[in-house]
């Protein structure tokens, strides 16, 4: 890829206590050495080839040896790796993840921990950002929806606060009397449909209303979201001649790849 001028994200996969030292500093030292070795190789192949500093350092469960993700150590590694990438003035590739076996509370808080590490590490490219489950062995439709919700929350959080006369709303503050409310004020009515982030999954009903509407939890609501998306999906239009050319190319390559088989 480097020879053809394609960007390469050189990403060591280091698990503390397994294929790297059990300490975070030791694991990061190994990760950095491996990343730099790969980066140097791309430049030997083609000087100036685009390259990214990739990082994927987490820990294992010391009782079983199973990989763990979304841990405090993983989050700190995501932050520290971003600092290393900036030291070499390179774009940074990182990952949020979870070891949970279900799209549940563990999957959410582990993913959010790792996502915070990726954001605080100033990640430029996030791999496996949606759907990662069971330490990467499973992709879940529900987890895709829940992760996209978290990513959109993060994007909205990172949007700078707009400050101007209209946003300061001094006129509205003057109009609404002490003890009054802003629900019916013109400033609110002009913005009520776009003032806040509208979630895909979150439910803000009170308990009684939530029960009456079916008492679906976040995972069940995520199921409803992806099923609706699939039901409403429309394949983007494509020129028939282009489709035929693509189908012919795929058929040709399949024949060439299988030509050596007995």
C-alpha positions in Angstrom: 0.0 0.0 0.0 2.8 2.4 0.8 4.4 1.6 -2.6 1.2 2.8 -4.3 0.9 5.9 -2.1 -1.9 4.7 0.0 -2.2 5.8 3.6 -1.3 3.1 6.1 -2.4 3.0 9.7 0.4 1.1 11.5 -1.3 -0.3 14.6 0.4 -2.6 17.1 -2.0 -4.7 19.1 -0.5 -5.0 22.6 -2.3 -6.6 25.6 -0.8 -5.8 28.9 0.1 -9.1 30.7 -0.1 -11.2 27.6 2.0 -10.1 24.6 3.4 -7.0 26.3 4.6 -6.1 29.8 1.9 -6.0 32.5 2.6 -2.3 33.2 1.1 0.5 31.2 4.5 2.2 30.7 6.1 -1.0 29.5 3.3 -1.8 27.1 3.3 1.7 25.7 7.1 1.5 25.2 6.7 -1.7 23.2 3.7 -0.3 21.3 5.7 2.8 20.3 8.7 0.7 19.2 6.5 -1.5 17.0 4.6 1.5 15.5 7.8 3.3 14.7 9.3 0.2 13.1 6.3 -0.1 10.8 6.2 3.6 10.0 9.9 3.5 9.1 9.3 0.6 6.8 6.6 2.6 4.9 9.1 5.4 4.4 11.8 2.9 3.2 9.4 1.6 0.6 8.3 5.0 -0.5 9.7 8.2 1.2 6.9 10.5 2.0 4.2 7.9 1.9 1.2 8.9 4.0 1.1 7.1 7.3 -0.8 7.1 10.6 0.3 6.3 14.1 -2.0 3.5 15.2 -2.5 2.3 18.8 -4.5 -0.5 20.4 -3.2 -1.2 23.9 -5.4 -2.7 26.6 -5.1 -5.3 29.3 -6.2 -8.9 30.0 -8.2 -10.5 32.8 -5.4 -11.8 35.0 -7.6 -14.6 36.2 -8.4 -16.0 32.8 -6.1 -14.3 30.3 -9.2 -13.1 28.3 -8.7 -9.7 26.6 -10.5 -6.7 28.4 -11.5 -3.5 26.7 -13.0 -0.2 27.9 -11.0 -0.5 31.1 -9.3 2.5 32.9 -6.0 1.2 31.6 -7.3 1.0 28.0 -8.7 4.6 28.3 -5.4 5.9 29.6 -3.5 4.1 26.8 -5.8 5.8 24.3 -4.9 9.2 25.7 -1.2 8.5 26.0 -1.0 7.1 22.5 -2.4 10.3 21.2 0.4 12.2 22.9 2.9 9.9 21.3 1.4 10.4 17.9 1.6 14.2 18.3 5.2 13.8 19.4 5.9 12.5 15.9 3.5 14.9 14.2 1.4 12.1 12.8 -2.3 11.5 12.6 -3.6 9.2 15.3 -5.7 6.0 14.8 -7.5 4.7 17.9 -10.4 2.5 19.0 -13.2 2.4 21.5 -14.2 -1.1 22.5 -15.9 -3.4 25.0 -15.5 -7.0 26.2 -19.2 -7.4 27.1 -21.0 -10.4 25.6 -24.3 -8.4 25.2 -25.5 -5.0 24.3 -26.0 -4.1 27.9 -24.9 -1.6 30.5 -21.4 -3.1 30.6 -21.1 -2.7 26.9 -22.2 0.9 27.2 -19.9 2.0 30.0 -16.9 0.2 28.7 -17.3 1.7 25.2 -17.8 5.1 26.6 -14.7 4.8 28.8 -12.6 3.9 25.7 -14.4 6.5 23.6 -13.4 9.2 26.1 -9.8 8.0 25.9 -9.9 8.2 22.1 -11.5 11.7 22.1 -9.2 13.1 24.9 -6.3 11.5 22.9 -7.4 13.7 19.9 -7.9 10.6 17.7 -8.1 11.4 14.0 -9.5 8.0 12.9 -11.6 5.7 15.0 -11.8 2.0 14.0 -14.4 -0.4 15.4 -16.3 2.6 16.7 -19.8 1.0 16.3 -20.9 -2.6 17.0 -17.8 -4.0 18.7 -18.9 -6.7 21.2 -17.4 -9.7 23.0 -13.9 -8.2 22.6 -14.3 -7.9 18.9 -15.5 -11.4 18.2 -19.1 -10.4 17.6 -20.8 -7.5 15.9 -24.2 -6.6 17.2 -26.9 -4.6 15.4 -28.1 -3.3 18.8 -24.6 -2.3 19.7 -24.2 -0.5 16.4 -27.2 1.7 17.2 -26.2 2.3 20.9 -22.6 3.1 19.8 -23.7 5.6 17.1 -25.9 7.2 19.8 -22.9 7.6 22.0 -20.7 8.9 19.2 -23.4 11.5 18.2 -23.6 12.6 21.9 -19.8 13.0 21.8 -19.9 15.0 18.6 -22.6 17.3 20.0 -20.5 17.7 23.2 -17.5 18.8 21.2 -19.4 21.4 19.2 -18.3 24.8 20.5 -20.8 26.9 22.4 -22.2 29.7 20.1 -22.2 33.1 21.8 -23.9 36.1 20.2 -26.8 38.4 21.0 -29.5 36.0 19.9 -27.9 33.1 21.9 -27.4 35.1 25.0 -31.2 35.7 25.0 -31.1 38.9 27.1 -34.5 40.0 25.6 -36.1 36.7 26.7 -34.6 37.1 30.2 -36.1 40.6 30.4 -39.5 39.4 29.2 -40.1 36.4 31.4 -41.1 37.5 34.9 -39.7 36.1 38.1 -41.5 32.8 38.8 -42.5 32.5 35.2 -41.2 30.0 32.6 -39.7 30.1 29.1 -41.9 27.5 27.4 -44.1 30.0 25.7 -41.6 32.8 25.1 -40.8 33.8 21.5 -37.1 32.9 21.9 -38.0 29.4 22.8 -40.7 28.9 20.2 -38.3 30.0 17.5 -35.8 27.2 18.5 -37.8 24.5 20.2 -37.5 22.0 17.3 -33.7 22.4 16.9 -32.4 23.6 20.3 -31.2 20.3 21.6 -29.7 17.0 20.3 -32.5 14.6 19.4 -31.5 11.1 20.4 -32.2 7.9 18.5 -32.5 5.7 21.5 -33.0 7.6 24.8 -36.4 7.7 26.3 -37.3 10.7 28.4 -40.9 9.7 29.5 -41.7 9.5 33.2 -42.0 5.9 34.6 -45.7 5.6 34.3 -45.8 6.8 30.6 -42.8 4.6 29.8 -44.6 1.5 31.3 -47.8 2.3 29.3 -45.9 2.6 26.1 -44.4 -0.9 26.5 -41.5 -0.4 29.0 -38.8 -1.1 26.4 -35.3 -0.7 27.7 -32.5 0.9 25.6 -31.4 -2.4 24.0 -35.0 -3.2 23.0 -35.4 0.3 21.6 -32.1 -0.1 19.7 -33.6 -3.3 18.1 -36.6 -1.3 17.0 -34.2 1.3 15.4 -32.2 -1.1 13.3 -35.2 -3.1 12.2 -36.9 0.1 11.1 -33.8 1.2 9.3 -33.6 -2.1 7.4 -37.3 -2.1 6.5 -37.0 1.5 5.1 -33.7 1.0 3.3 -33.6 1.9 -0.3 -30.6 0.9 -2.4 -28.9 4.0 -3.9 -29.5 4.2 -7.7 -26.7 3.0 -10.0 -26.4 3.1 -13.8 -27.2 -0.3 -15.1 -24.1 -0.3 -17.3 -21.9 0.4 -14.3 -23.6 -2.4 -12.3 -23.0 -4.9 -15.2 -19.4 -3.9 -15.4 -18.9 -4.4 -11.7 -20.7 -7.8 -11.8 -18.5 -8.8 -14.7 -15.3 -7.8 -12.9 -16.3 -9.7 -9.7 -17.1 -12.8 -11.7 -13.7 -12.5 -13.6 -11.8 -12.1 -10.4 -13.6 -15.0 -8.7 -12.6 -17.2 -11.7 -9.0 -16.0 -11.6 -8.7 -16.5 -7.9 -10.1 -20.0 -8.2 -8.1 -20.9 -11.3 -5.4 -22.7 -9.2 -7.8 -24.9 -7.3 -7.8 -28.6 -8.1 
